[in-house]
Amino acid sequence: MKQRIKHLFLNNKFLNSCYTLFHHNKIHSGILLRSSAVLKNNKIFQIKNCKKNSVLIGFNSHIQNTIIVFHGNDNQITIGDNVSLINATIKIFDDKNIIRIGNNTKMSNAISIYSLEGHSIIIGTDCLFGEKIEIRNSDSHSIINSKGIRLNPANDVVIGNHVWVGRGCLILKGTNIGNNCVVGANSILTKNYNEGSLLVGSPAKCSNQNINWDINRI
């Protein structure tokens, strides 16, 4: 999708495996950018011989000091409208992975997202993430039993709408967080969590139900 709409690009580098600087202000090498997104000091790498990878950034989003690395083919990253993504690292390994970040979601300060083995990480709308959070849908390496059967396959991660995740959380493969949840700092999440839950601990457990949250202090 090529659209002749003005973009604001400041000191971005879109790089292939040879570290060649791509032309500024152009859709290039499968990287799709649309609308008036503010992009500052970002780097997008594609490892040698990888192809058909794409990044689609929505209207009025602010992406800054973020690194995106593709180690595979046919991978898709979609960032919605009015998203803030600051000081993030996104790495994709293998083929046909999907990462989606919904509209009005805010992420800042050392967020790391890893998608592998053709699985997905889906983050809903109106979410808020603290600093030093890691999200991954694979353990990256295999744990096998005595018969050589793998015990830890990758699995999708789904984070619902209007979820607040506190500082230092680790969100692992197979996690599904319902809408309107709050996750306490330094929690580790590994399973399904009902909508409107207050989640705390390692591993995270529900300490309160039927809750919601407001970004304003009321």
RODOTOR-508858 format. One record per atom (N, C-alpha, C): residue number from 1; atom name; x, y, z. Coordinates in Angstrom, 2 decimals. Layout:
residues N
NODE    nr   atom         x         y         z
NODE   NUM     CA         X         Y         Z
...
This chain:
residues 218
NODE    nr   atom         x         y         z
NODE     1      N      0.85     -1.19      0.00
NODE     1     CA      0.00      0.00      0.00
NODE     1      C      0.89      1.24      0.00
NODE     2      N      0.83      2.00     -1.09
NODE     2     CA      1.63      3.20     -1.19
NODE     2      C      0.70      4.40     -1.19
NODE     3      N      0.92      5.30     -0.28
NODE     3     CA      0.09      6.48     -0.19
NODE     3      C      0.98      7.71     -0.19
NODE     4      N      0.60      8.68     -0.99
NODE     4     CA      1.38      9.91     -1.08
NODE     4      C      0.90     10.89     -0.02
NODE     5      N      1.19     10.56      1.22
NODE     5     CA      0.82     11.40      2.36
NODE     5      C      2.09     11.80      3.07
NODE     6      N      2.19     13.03      3.49
NODE     6     CA      3.41     13.53      4.10
NODE     6      C      3.69     12.84      5.43
NODE     7      N      4.95     12.45      5.64
NODE     7     CA      5.39     11.86      6.90
NODE     7      C      6.42     12.77      7.54
NODE     8      N      6.56     12.70      8.84
NODE     8     CA      7.61     13.42      9.54
NODE     8      C      8.64     12.40     10.00
NODE     9      N      9.80     12.36      9.34
NODE     9     CA     10.87     11.42      9.66
NODE     9      C     12.06     12.22     10.17
NODE    10      N     12.55     11.89     11.37
NODE    10     CA     13.69     12.59     11.94
NODE    10      C     14.76     11.59     12.33
NODE    11      N     15.86     11.58     11.60
NODE    11     CA     17.02     10.76     11.94
NODE    11      C     16.70      9.27     12.05
NODE    12      N     15.82      8.78     11.18
NODE    12     CA     15.52      7.35     11.17
NODE    12      C     16.48      6.63     10.25
NODE    13      N     16.72      5.35     10.55
NODE    13     CA     17.53      4.52      9.67
NODE    13      C     16.77      3.23      9.39
NODE    14      N     16.48      2.98      8.11
NODE    14     CA     15.85      1.75      7.70
NODE    14      C     16.94      0.92      7.03
NODE    15      N     17.38     -0.14      7.70
NODE    15     CA     18.61     -0.81      7.34
NODE    15      C     18.39     -2.24      6.91
NODE    16      N     19.18     -2.71      5.92
NODE    16     CA     19.20     -4.13      5.62
NODE    16      C     20.41     -4.76      6.29
NODE    17      N     20.70     -6.01      5.99
NODE    17     CA     21.76     -6.71      6.69
NODE    17      C     23.14     -6.13      6.41
NODE    18      N     23.26     -5.35      5.36
NODE    18     CA     24.55     -4.74      5.02
NODE    18      C     24.68     -3.35      5.64
NODE    19      N     23.72     -2.97      6.45
NODE    19     CA     23.71     -1.68      7.12
NODE    19      C     23.77     -0.52      6.13
NODE    20      N     23.06     -0.68      5.01
NODE    20     CA     22.97      0.39      4.02
NODE    20      C     21.81      1.30      4.39
NODE    21      N     22.06      2.61      4.40
NODE    21     CA     21.01      3.56      4.76
NODE    21      C     20.01      3.66      3.63
NODE    22      N     18.74      3.35      3.91
NODE    22     CA     17.69      3.49      2.92
NODE    22      C     17.36      4.97      2.75
NODE    23      N     16.67      5.29      1.66
NODE    23     CA     16.27      6.68      1.42
NODE    23      C     15.23      7.10      2.44
NODE    24      N     15.36      8.31      2.94
NODE    24     CA     14.39      8.86      3.89
NODE    24      C     13.09      9.17      3.16
NODE    25      N     11.99      9.20      3.94
NODE    25     CA     10.69      9.66      3.46
NODE    25      C     10.14      8.83      2.32
NODE    26      N     10.53      7.56      2.25
NODE    26     CA     10.00      6.69      1.22
NODE    26      C      9.61      5.33      1.80
NODE    27      N      8.55      4.76      1.22
NODE    27     CA      8.20      3.38      1.55
NODE    27      C      9.19      2.50      0.82
NODE    28      N      9.91      1.66      1.54
NODE    28     CA     11.01      0.95      0.92
NODE    28      C     11.14     -0.46      1.50
NODE    29      N     11.45     -1.40      0.66
NODE    29     CA     11.80     -2.77      1.04
NODE    29      C     10.76     -3.42      1.95
NODE    30      N      9.49     -3.25      1.60
NODE    30     CA      8.42     -3.89      2.35
NODE    30      C      8.04     -3.22      3.64
NODE    31      N      8.64     -2.07      3.92
NODE    31     CA      8.30     -1.33      5.14
NODE    31      C      7.22     -0.32      4.78
NODE    32      N      6.03     -0.49      5.33
NODE    32     CA      4.90      0.35      4.99
NODE    32      C      4.64      1.36      6.10
NODE    33      N      4.63      2.62      5.74
NODE    33     CA      4.39      3.68      6.72
NODE    33      C      3.31      4.59      6.17
NODE    34      N      2.32      4.92      7.00
NODE    34     CA      1.27      5.78      6.47
NODE    34      C      0.92      6.89      7.46
NODE    35      N      0.38      7.97      6.92
NODE    35     CA     -0.16      9.09      7.66
NODE    35      C      0.91      9.95      8.32
NODE    36      N      0.50     10.76      9.28
NODE    36     CA      1.37     11.76      9.89
NODE    36      C      2.04     11.24     11.15
NODE    37      N      2.49     10.01     11.13
NODE    37     CA      3.21      9.46     12.28
NODE    37      C      4.52     10.21     12.47
NODE    38      N      4.87     10.47     13.73
NODE    38     CA      6.14     11.10     14.05
NODE    38      C      7.15     10.00     14.35
NODE    39      N      8.20      9.90     13.55
NODE    39     CA      9.21      8.86     13.68
NODE    39      C     10.56      9.52     13.92
NODE    40      N     11.16      9.23     15.07
NODE    40     CA     12.41      9.89     15.43
NODE    40      C     13.41      8.89     15.98
NODE    41      N     14.59      8.85     15.33
NODE    41     CA     15.72      8.03     15.81
NODE    41      C     15.38      6.55     15.93
NODE    42      N     14.68      6.03     14.92
NODE    42     CA     14.34      4.61     14.90
NODE    42      C     15.22      3.87     13.91
NODE    43      N     15.36      2.56     14.12
NODE    43     CA     16.11      1.71     13.20
NODE    43      C     15.30      0.46     12.89
NODE    44      N     15.20      0.13     11.61
NODE    44     CA     14.52     -1.09     11.19
NODE    44      C     15.51     -1.92     10.38
NODE    45      N     15.82     -3.13     10.88
NODE    45     CA     16.78     -4.01     10.24
NODE    45      C     16.05     -5.20      9.61
NODE    46      N     16.58     -5.65      8.49
NODE    46     CA     16.11     -6.90      7.89
NODE    46      C     17.34     -7.74      7.60
NODE    47      N     17.45     -8.89      8.25
NODE    47     CA     18.61     -9.74      8.10
NODE    47      C     18.70    -10.25      6.66
NODE    48      N     19.90    -10.52      6.20
NODE    48     CA     20.17    -10.90      4.82
NODE    48      C     19.26    -12.03      4.35
NODE    49      N     18.75    -11.88      3.13
NODE    49     CA     17.88    -12.84      2.45
NODE    49      C     16.47    -12.91      3.02
NODE    50      N     16.16    -12.09      4.00
NODE    50     CA     14.79    -12.03      4.49
NODE    50      C     13.96    -11.13      3.57
NODE    51      N     12.67    -11.42      3.46
NODE    51     CA     11.85    -10.64      2.54
NODE    51      C     10.39    -10.64      2.98
NODE    52      N      9.63     -9.75      2.36
NODE    52     CA      8.18     -9.63      2.56
NODE    52      C      7.83     -9.34      4.01
NODE    53      N      8.65     -8.59      4.69
NODE    53     CA      8.33     -8.13      6.04
NODE    53      C      7.76     -6.72      5.97
NODE    54      N      6.81     -6.42      6.82
NODE    54     CA      6.16     -5.12      6.73
NODE    54      C      5.87     -4.52      8.09
NODE    55      N      5.93     -3.20      8.13
NODE    55     CA      5.54     -2.42      9.31
NODE    55      C      4.55     -1.37      8.85
NODE    56      N      3.36     -1.37      9.41
NODE    56     CA      2.32     -0.40      9.08
NODE    56      C      2.01      0.41     10.31
NODE    57      N      2.24      1.72     10.23
NODE    57     CA      2.05      2.60     11.37
NODE    57      C      0.87      3.53     11.09
NODE    58      N     -0.05      3.62     12.03
NODE    58     CA     -1.27      4.37     11.84
NODE    58      C     -1.12      5.87     12.01
NODE    59      N     -2.25      6.54     11.98
NODE    59     CA     -2.32      7.99     12.03
NODE    59      C     -1.90      8.54     13.40
NODE    60      N     -1.12      9.60     13.37
NODE    60     CA     -0.79     10.38     14.57
NODE    60      C     -0.06      9.59     15.66
NODE    61      N      0.60      8.52     15.28
NODE    61     CA      1.39      7.78     16.26
NODE    61      C      2.77      8.40     16.41
NODE    62      N      3.40      8.12     17.55
NODE    62     CA      4.72      8.68     17.87
NODE    62      C      5.65      7.52     18.20
NODE    63      N      6.58      7.24     17.29
NODE    63     CA      7.53      6.14     17.45
NODE    63      C      8.92      6.75     17.56
NODE    64      N      9.61      6.49     18.67
NODE    64     CA     10.90      7.15     18.91
NODE    64      C     11.87      6.20     19.59
NODE    65      N     13.14      6.27     19.15
NODE    65     CA     14.23      5.48     19.76
NODE    65      C     13.88      3.99     19.84
NODE    66      N     13.26      3.50     18.79
NODE    66     CA     12.81      2.12     18.74
NODE    66      C     13.57      1.33     17.68
NODE    67      N     13.89      0.08     18.02
NODE    67     CA     14.61     -0.81     17.11
NODE    67      C     13.70     -1.97     16.74
NODE    68      N     13.58     -2.23     15.45
NODE    68     CA     12.81     -3.37     14.95
NODE    68      C     13.74     -4.22     14.10
NODE    69      N     13.78     -5.54     14.40
NODE    69     CA     14.67     -6.44     13.67
NODE    69      C     13.86     -7.64     13.17
NODE    70      N     13.97     -7.92     11.87
NODE    70     CA     13.34     -9.09     11.27
NODE    70      C     14.39    -10.15     10.99
NODE    71      N     14.15    -11.38     11.50
NODE    71     CA     15.00    -12.54     11.21
NODE    71      C     14.15    -13.60     10.52
NODE    72      N     13.42    -13.24      9.49
NODE    72     CA     12.56    -14.20      8.81
NODE    72      C     11.78    -13.52      7.71
NODE    73      N     10.78    -14.23      7.18
NODE    73     CA     10.02    -13.76      6.03
NODE    73      C      8.53    -13.67      6.34
NODE    74      N      7.85    -12.83      5.58
NODE    74     CA      6.38    -12.72      5.64
NODE    74      C      5.88    -12.39      7.04
NODE    75      N      6.59    -11.54      7.73
NODE    75     CA      6.19    -11.10      9.06
NODE    75      C      5.51     -9.74      8.99
NODE    76      N      4.56     -9.51      9.90
NODE    76     CA      3.79     -8.28      9.88
NODE    76      C      3.77     -7.61     11.25
NODE    77      N      4.06     -6.33     11.27
NODE    77     CA      3.88     -5.51     12.46
NODE    77      C      2.89     -4.41     12.12
NODE    78      N      1.82     -4.31     12.89
NODE    78     CA      0.83     -3.26     12.68
NODE    78      C      0.70     -2.45     13.96
NODE    79      N      0.94     -1.17     13.85
NODE    79     CA      0.84     -0.24     14.98
NODE    79      C     -0.31      0.71     14.67
NODE    80      N     -1.28      0.80     15.56
NODE    80     CA     -2.49      1.55     15.29
NODE    80      C     -2.34      3.06     15.34
NODE    81      N     -3.46      3.73     15.41
NODE    81     CA     -3.50      5.19     15.46
NODE    81      C     -3.25      5.69     16.89
NODE    82      N     -2.60      6.85     16.99
NODE    82     CA     -2.38      7.52     18.28
NODE    82      C     -1.62      6.64     19.28
NODE    83      N     -0.72      5.83     18.77
NODE    83     CA      0.10      4.97     19.62
NODE    83      C      1.39      5.70     19.97
NODE    84      N      1.85      5.55     21.20
NODE    84     CA      3.15      6.06     21.63
NODE    84      C      4.05      4.87     21.93
NODE    85      N      5.16      4.77     21.21
NODE    85     CA      6.10      3.66     21.38
NODE    85      C      7.49      4.27     21.50
NODE    86      N      8.01      4.33     22.72
NODE    86     CA      9.26      5.04     23.00
NODE    86      C     10.27      4.07     23.62
NODE    87      N     11.50      4.09     23.09
NODE    87     CA     12.59      3.26     23.64
NODE    87      C     12.23      1.77     23.67
NODE    88      N     11.66      1.29     22.59
NODE    88     CA     11.23     -0.11     22.52
NODE    88      C     12.18     -0.91     21.63
NODE    89      N     12.17     -2.23     21.87
NODE    89     CA     12.86     -3.18     21.00
NODE    89      C     11.87     -4.24     20.57
NODE    90      N     11.73     -4.43     19.27
NODE    90     CA     10.85     -5.47     18.73
NODE    90      C     11.70     -6.37     17.84
NODE    91      N     11.72     -7.67     18.17
NODE    91     CA     12.49     -8.63     17.38
NODE    91      C     11.60     -9.78     16.95
NODE    92      N     11.66    -10.09     15.66
NODE    92     CA     10.88    -11.19     15.10
NODE    92      C     11.83    -12.22     14.50
NODE    93      N     11.62    -13.48     14.87
NODE    93     CA     12.42    -14.58     14.35
NODE    93      C     11.48    -15.57     13.64
NODE    94      N     11.99    -16.23     12.60
NODE    94     CA     11.22    -17.21     11.84
NODE    94      C     10.21    -16.49     10.94
NODE    95      N      9.24    -17.24     10.41
NODE    95     CA      8.35    -16.71      9.37
NODE    95      C      6.91    -16.58      9.86
NODE    96      N      6.20    -15.64      9.24
NODE    96     CA      4.75    -15.48      9.38
NODE    96      C      4.32    -15.18     10.82
NODE    97      N      5.11    -14.39     11.51
NODE    97     CA      4.70    -13.86     12.81
NODE    97      C      3.84    -12.62     12.62
NODE    98      N      3.01    -12.33     13.60
NODE    98     CA      2.18    -11.13     13.58
NODE    98      C      2.28    -10.42     14.92
NODE    99      N      2.56     -9.13     14.88
NODE    99     CA      2.49     -8.28     16.07
NODE    99      C      1.53     -7.13     15.76
NODE   100      N      0.54     -6.94     16.65
NODE   100     CA     -0.40     -5.84     16.47
NODE   100      C     -0.52     -5.06     17.77
NODE   101      N     -0.43     -3.76     17.66
NODE   101     CA     -0.59     -2.86     18.80
NODE   101      C     -1.77     -1.95     18.49
NODE   102      N     -2.79     -1.98     19.34
NODE   102     CA     -4.03     -1.28     19.05
NODE   102      C     -3.97      0.22     19.25
NODE   103      N     -4.99      0.90     18.78
NODE   103     CA     -5.08      2.35     18.85
NODE   103      C     -4.98      2.86     20.30
NODE   104      N     -4.35      4.02     20.43
NODE   104     CA     -4.29      4.75     21.71
NODE   104      C     -3.52      4.02     22.82
NODE   105      N     -2.69      3.07     22.45
NODE   105     CA     -1.88      2.36     23.43
NODE   105      C     -0.57      3.09     23.65
NODE   106      N     -0.11      3.13     24.91
NODE   106     CA      1.09      3.87     25.27
NODE   106      C      2.13      2.91     25.86
NODE   107      N      3.32      2.92     25.27
NODE   107     CA      4.44      2.11     25.75
NODE   107      C      5.67      2.99     25.80
NODE   108      N      6.42      2.91     26.90
NODE   108     CA      7.63      3.73     26.97
NODE   108      C      8.67      3.09     27.87
NODE   109      N      9.92      3.41     27.58
NODE   109     CA     11.05      3.07     28.46
NODE   109      C     11.31      1.56     28.57
NODE   110      N     12.10      1.08     27.62
NODE   110     CA     12.67     -0.27     27.67
NODE   110      C     11.62     -1.37     27.57
NODE   111      N     10.65     -1.22     26.70
NODE   111     CA      9.72     -2.30     26.38
NODE   111      C     10.39     -3.23     25.38
NODE   112      N     10.31     -4.54     25.61
NODE   112     CA     10.87     -5.52     24.67
NODE   112      C      9.77     -6.48     24.24
NODE   113      N      9.65     -6.70     22.93
NODE   113     CA      8.64     -7.60     22.38
NODE   113      C      9.34     -8.58     21.44
NODE   114      N      9.13     -9.90     21.68
NODE   114     CA      9.76    -10.94     20.88
NODE   114      C      8.69    -11.89     20.36
NODE   115      N      8.65    -12.06     19.04
NODE   115     CA      7.71    -12.99     18.43
NODE   115      C      8.48    -14.00     17.58
NODE   116      N      8.15    -15.30     17.75
NODE   116     CA      8.88    -16.38     17.09
NODE   116      C      7.93    -17.47     16.61
NODE   117      N      8.44    -18.34     15.76
NODE   117     CA      7.79    -19.60     15.39
NODE   117      C      6.43    -19.42     14.73
NODE   118      N      6.22    -18.29     14.05
NODE   118     CA      4.98    -18.09     13.33
NODE   118      C      3.77    -17.83     14.19
NODE   119      N      3.99    -17.32     15.40
NODE   119     CA      2.89    -17.02     16.30
NODE   119      C      2.65    -15.51     16.38
NODE   120      N      1.70    -15.11     17.21
NODE   120     CA      1.30    -13.71     17.23
NODE   120      C      1.35    -13.13     18.64
NODE   121      N      1.49    -11.81     18.66
NODE   121     CA      1.32    -11.02     19.88
NODE   121      C      0.33     -9.91     19.54
NODE   122      N     -0.83     -9.95     20.16
NODE   122     CA     -1.90     -9.00     19.88
NODE   122      C     -2.15     -8.17     21.13
NODE   123      N     -2.01     -6.87     21.00
NODE   123     CA     -2.22     -5.93     22.10
NODE   123      C     -3.40     -5.03     21.73
NODE   124      N     -4.36     -4.91     22.62
NODE   124     CA     -5.59     -4.20     22.31
NODE   124      C     -5.46     -2.68     22.32
NODE   125      N     -6.60     -2.03     22.31
NODE   125     CA     -6.66     -0.57     22.29
NODE   125      C     -6.60      0.01     23.70
NODE   126      N     -6.13      1.23     23.79
NODE   126     CA     -6.19      2.01     25.04
NODE   126      C     -5.47      1.33     26.19
NODE   127      N     -4.35      0.67     25.89
NODE   127     CA     -3.55      0.02     26.93
NODE   127      C     -2.43      0.94     27.40
NODE   128      N     -1.95      0.69     28.61
NODE   128     CA     -0.88      1.49     29.20
NODE   128      C      0.17      0.55     29.78
NODE   129      N      1.43      0.74     29.36
NODE   129     CA      2.52     -0.12     29.81
NODE   129      C      3.58      0.71     30.52
NODE   130      N      4.01      0.24     31.67
NODE   130     CA      5.12      0.86     32.37
NODE   130      C      6.45      0.49     31.73
NODE   131      N      7.52      0.80     32.43
NODE   131     CA      8.85      0.57     31.86
NODE   131      C      9.37     -0.84     32.15
NODE   132      N     10.35     -1.26     31.35
NODE   132     CA     11.08     -2.53     31.54
NODE   132      C     10.15     -3.74     31.54
NODE   133      N      9.23     -3.75     30.60
NODE   133     CA      8.31     -4.88     30.42
NODE   133      C      8.79     -5.73     29.25
NODE   134      N      8.67     -7.05     29.38
NODE   134     CA      9.04     -7.96     28.29
NODE   134      C      7.85     -8.83     27.93
NODE   135      N      7.58     -8.92     26.63
NODE   135     CA      6.49     -9.75     26.11
NODE   135      C      7.08    -10.71     25.10
NODE   136      N      6.81    -12.03     25.26
NODE   136     CA      7.34    -13.01     24.32
NODE   136      C      6.39    -14.19     24.19
NODE   137      N      6.29    -14.72     22.96
NODE   137     CA      5.39    -15.84     22.71
NODE   137      C      6.14    -17.16     22.51
NODE   138      N      7.41    -17.19     22.86
NODE   138     CA      8.22    -18.39     22.76
NODE   138      C      9.34    -18.33     23.79
NODE   139      N      9.80    -19.52     24.22
NODE   139     CA     10.94    -19.58     25.12
NODE   139      C     12.27    -19.46     24.37
NODE   140      N     12.20    -19.45     23.05
NODE   140     CA     13.37    -19.31     22.15
NODE   140      C     14.18    -20.58     21.98
NODE   141      N     14.16    -21.45     22.98
NODE   141     CA     14.90    -22.71     22.91
NODE   141      C     13.97    -23.85     23.32
NODE   142      N     14.33    -25.07     22.96
NODE   142     CA     13.47    -26.22     23.19
NODE   142      C     13.81    -26.97     24.48
NODE   143      N     12.79    -27.30     25.23
NODE   143     CA     12.91    -28.25     26.34
NODE   143      C     12.29    -29.56     25.86
NODE   144      N     13.05    -30.64     25.92
NODE   144     CA     12.57    -31.90     25.38
NODE   144      C     12.60    -32.99     26.45
NODE   145      N     11.74    -33.98     26.28
NODE   145     CA     11.72    -35.11     27.22
NODE   145      C     12.64    -36.23     26.73
NODE   146      N     12.60    -37.35     27.40
NODE   146     CA     13.51    -38.45     27.08
NODE   146      C     13.27    -39.05     25.70
NODE   147      N     12.07    -38.80     25.14
NODE   147     CA     11.75    -39.31     23.80
NODE   147      C     12.02    -38.27     22.71
NODE   148      N     12.60    -37.14     23.10
NODE   148     CA     12.91    -36.10     22.13
NODE   148      C     11.73    -35.24     21.75
NODE   149      N     10.63    -35.34     22.50
NODE   149     CA      9.44    -34.53     22.21
NODE   149      C      9.54    -33.20     22.93
NODE   150      N      9.28    -32.16     22.20
NODE   150     CA      9.38    -30.82     22.78
NODE   150      C      8.24    -30.57     23.77
NODE   151      N      8.58    -30.00     24.89
NODE   151     CA      7.61    -29.76     25.96
NODE   151      C      7.15    -28.31     26.06
NODE   152      N      7.82    -27.42     25.35
NODE   152     CA      7.52    -25.99     25.50
NODE   152      C      7.27    -25.28     24.17
NODE   153      N      6.26    -25.72     23.40
NODE   153     CA      6.00    -25.05     22.12
NODE   153      C      5.57    -23.61     22.32
NODE   154      N      5.79    -22.81     21.30
NODE   154     CA      5.36    -21.41     21.32
NODE   154      C      3.84    -21.32     21.35
NODE   155      N      3.33    -20.17     21.80
NODE   155     CA      1.88    -19.96     21.84
NODE   155      C      1.62    -18.46     21.77
NODE   156      N      0.47    -18.10     21.23
NODE   156     CA      0.13    -16.69     21.05
NODE   156      C     -0.02    -15.97     22.39
NODE   157      N      0.20    -14.68     22.36
NODE   157     CA     -0.07    -13.79     23.48
NODE   157      C     -1.16    -12.81     23.07
NODE   158      N     -2.19    -12.67     23.90
NODE   158     CA     -3.27    -11.73     23.63
NODE   158      C     -3.48    -10.86     24.86
NODE   159      N     -3.39     -9.57     24.68
NODE   159     CA     -3.65     -8.59     25.73
NODE   159      C     -4.87     -7.79     25.30
NODE   160      N     -5.91     -7.79     26.10
NODE   160     CA     -7.17     -7.17     25.71
NODE   160      C     -7.13     -5.65     25.67
NODE   161      N     -8.30     -5.05     25.57
NODE   161     CA     -8.42     -3.60     25.53
NODE   161      C     -8.38     -3.01     26.94
NODE   162      N     -7.82     -1.82     27.04
NODE   162     CA     -7.82     -1.06     28.30
NODE   162      C     -7.18     -1.87     29.43
NODE   163      N     -5.97     -2.34     29.16
NODE   163     CA     -5.20     -3.09     30.15
NODE   163      C     -4.02     -2.24     30.61
NODE   164      N     -3.80     -2.17     31.90
NODE   164     CA     -2.68     -1.42     32.48
NODE   164      C     -1.69     -2.42     33.04
NODE   165      N     -0.47     -2.39     32.50
NODE   165     CA      0.59     -3.32     32.91
NODE   165      C      1.69     -2.54     33.62
NODE   166      N      1.96     -2.89     34.86
NODE   166     CA      2.93     -2.17     35.67
NODE   166      C      4.38     -2.48     35.31
NODE   167      N      5.26     -1.75     35.92
NODE   167     CA      6.70     -1.82     35.66
NODE   167      C      7.26     -3.23     35.89
NODE   168      N      8.15     -3.64     34.99
NODE   168     CA      8.94     -4.84     35.19
NODE   168      C      8.21     -6.16     35.00
NODE   169      N      7.05     -6.16     34.37
NODE   169     CA      6.31     -7.40     34.18
NODE   169      C      6.89     -8.24     33.05
NODE   170      N      6.69     -9.55     33.16
NODE   170     CA      7.11    -10.51     32.15
NODE   170      C      5.86    -11.25     31.68
NODE   171      N      5.52    -11.08     30.40
NODE   171     CA      4.32    -11.69     29.82
NODE   171      C      4.79    -12.77     28.85
NODE   172      N      4.49    -14.03     29.19
NODE   172     CA      5.06    -15.17     28.47
NODE   172      C      4.04    -15.84     27.56
NODE   173      N      4.53    -16.78     26.77
NODE   173     CA      3.72    -17.50     25.78
NODE   173      C      2.44    -18.06     26.41
NODE   174      N      1.35    -17.99     25.64
NODE   174     CA      0.09    -18.52     26.11
NODE   174      C     -0.71    -17.62     27.01
NODE   175      N     -0.19    -16.43     27.28
NODE   175     CA     -0.91    -15.49     28.15
NODE   175      C     -2.08    -14.86     27.40
NODE   176      N     -3.22    -14.77     28.05
NODE   176     CA     -4.39    -14.10     27.50
NODE   176      C     -5.01    -13.25     28.62
NODE   177      N     -4.87    -11.94     28.51
NODE   177     CA     -5.33    -11.01     29.54
NODE   177      C     -6.62    -10.36     29.07
NODE   178      N     -7.69    -10.49     29.85
NODE   178     CA     -8.97     -9.92     29.47
NODE   178      C     -8.99     -8.40     29.54
NODE   179      N    -10.03     -7.81     29.01
NODE   179     CA    -10.19     -6.35     29.00
NODE   179      C    -10.22     -5.80     30.42
NODE   180      N     -9.76     -4.56     30.56
NODE   180     CA     -9.87     -3.78     31.80
NODE   180      C     -9.08     -4.34     32.97
NODE   181      N     -8.10     -5.19     32.70
NODE   181     CA     -7.28     -5.73     33.78
NODE   181      C     -6.19     -4.75     34.19
NODE   182      N     -5.71     -4.91     35.42
NODE   182     CA     -4.54     -4.19     35.93
NODE   182      C     -3.54     -5.24     36.39
NODE   183      N     -2.29     -5.08     35.96
NODE   183     CA     -1.23     -6.04     36.31
NODE   183      C     -0.20     -5.32     37.17
NODE   184      N      0.00     -5.82     38.39
NODE   184     CA      0.93     -5.20     39.31
NODE   184      C      2.38     -5.33     38.87
NODE   185      N      3.22     -4.44     39.37
NODE   185     CA      4.64     -4.40     38.99
NODE   185      C      5.33     -5.73     39.25
NODE   186      N      6.23     -6.09     38.34
NODE   186     CA      7.10     -7.28     38.46
NODE   186      C      6.34     -8.60     38.45
NODE   187      N      5.12     -8.61     37.97
NODE   187     CA      4.36     -9.85     37.87
NODE   187      C      4.82    -10.67     36.67
NODE   188      N      4.62    -12.00     36.76
NODE   188     CA      4.91    -12.90     35.65
NODE   188      C      3.61    -13.57     35.24
NODE   189      N      3.25    -13.41     33.96
NODE   189     CA      1.97    -13.91     33.47
NODE   189      C      2.19    -15.05     32.47
NODE   190      N      1.37    -16.12     32.61
NODE   190     CA      1.60    -17.31     31.80
NODE   190      C      0.32    -17.98     31.31
NODE   191      N     -0.87    -17.47     31.66
NODE   191     CA     -2.10    -18.21     31.37
NODE   191      C     -3.24    -17.25     31.04
NODE   192      N     -4.48    -17.75     31.08
NODE   192     CA     -5.66    -16.93     30.83
NODE   192      C     -6.10    -16.20     32.10
NODE   193      N     -6.47    -14.92     31.93
NODE   193     CA     -6.92    -14.12     33.07
NODE   193      C     -8.24    -13.44     32.68
NODE   194      N     -9.21    -13.52     33.56
NODE   194     CA    -10.54    -13.01     33.26
NODE   194      C    -10.56    -11.48     33.16
NODE   195      N    -11.54    -10.99     32.45
NODE   195     CA    -11.76     -9.55     32.31
NODE   195      C    -11.96     -8.90     33.68
NODE   196      N    -11.41     -7.69     33.84
NODE   196     CA    -11.61     -6.93     35.06
NODE   196      C    -10.93     -7.51     36.28
NODE   197      N     -9.74     -8.12     36.07
NODE   197     CA     -9.00     -8.71     37.20
NODE   197      C     -7.81     -7.84     37.59
NODE   198      N     -7.54     -7.81     38.90
NODE   198     CA     -6.32     -7.21     39.42
NODE   198      C     -5.33     -8.35     39.63
NODE   199      N     -4.23     -8.33     38.88
NODE   199     CA     -3.30     -9.45     38.83
NODE   199      C     -1.97     -9.06     39.46
NODE   200      N     -1.50     -9.86     40.39
NODE   200     CA     -0.23     -9.57     41.06
NODE   200      C      0.51    -10.86     41.34
NODE   201      N      1.84    -10.76     41.35
NODE   201     CA      2.65    -11.87     41.81
NODE   201      C      3.42    -12.60     40.73
NODE   202      N      4.20    -13.57     41.19
NODE   202     CA      5.05    -14.37     40.32
NODE   202      C      4.95    -15.84     40.73
NODE   203      N      4.08    -16.62     40.07
NODE   203     CA      3.24    -16.24     38.92
NODE   203      C      2.04    -15.39     39.35
NODE   204      N      1.50    -14.65     38.40
NODE   204     CA      0.41    -13.72     38.71
NODE   204      C     -0.86    -14.47     39.09
NODE   205      N     -1.53    -13.97     40.13
NODE   205     CA     -2.82    -14.47     40.56
NODE   205      C     -3.80    -13.32     40.69
NODE   206      N     -5.06    -13.63     40.59
NODE   206     CA     -6.10    -12.60     40.71
NODE   206      C     -6.32    -12.27     42.18
NODE   207      N     -6.10    -11.01     42.55
NODE   207     CA     -6.32    -10.57     43.93
NODE   207      C     -7.63     -9.81     44.11
NODE   208      N     -8.25     -9.43     42.97
NODE   208     CA     -9.53     -8.74     43.04
NODE   208      C    -10.22     -8.87     41.69
NODE   209      N    -11.55     -8.88     41.70
NODE   209     CA    -12.31     -9.05     40.47
NODE   209      C    -13.24     -7.89     40.23
NODE   210      N    -13.74     -7.83     39.00
NODE   210     CA    -14.73     -6.81     38.60
NODE   210      C    -14.20     -5.39     38.83
NODE   211      N    -12.89     -5.20     38.54
NODE   211     CA    -12.31     -3.88     38.70
NODE   211      C    -12.16     -3.21     37.32
NODE   212      N    -11.87     -1.93     37.36
NODE   212     CA    -11.53     -1.17     36.16
NODE   212      C    -10.51     -0.14     36.58
NODE   213      N    -10.03      0.69     35.66
NODE   213     CA     -9.05      1.70     36.02
NODE   213      C     -9.22      2.92     35.13
NODE   214      N     -8.70      4.03     35.61
NODE   214     CA     -8.79      5.31     34.89
NODE   214      C     -7.41      5.95     34.91
NODE   215      N     -6.97      6.42     33.76
NODE   215     CA     -5.62      7.02     33.68
NODE   215      C     -5.55      8.32     34.49
NODE   216      N     -6.69      8.91     34.77
NODE   216     CA     -6.72     10.13     35.57
NODE   216      C     -6.83      9.81     37.06
NODE   217      N     -6.27     10.65     37.89
NODE   217     CA     -6.42     10.52     39.34
NODE   217      C     -7.73     11.20     39.75
NODE   218      N     -8.68     10.41     40.19
NODE   218     CA    -10.02     10.97     40.47
NODE   218      C    -10.40     10.77     41.94
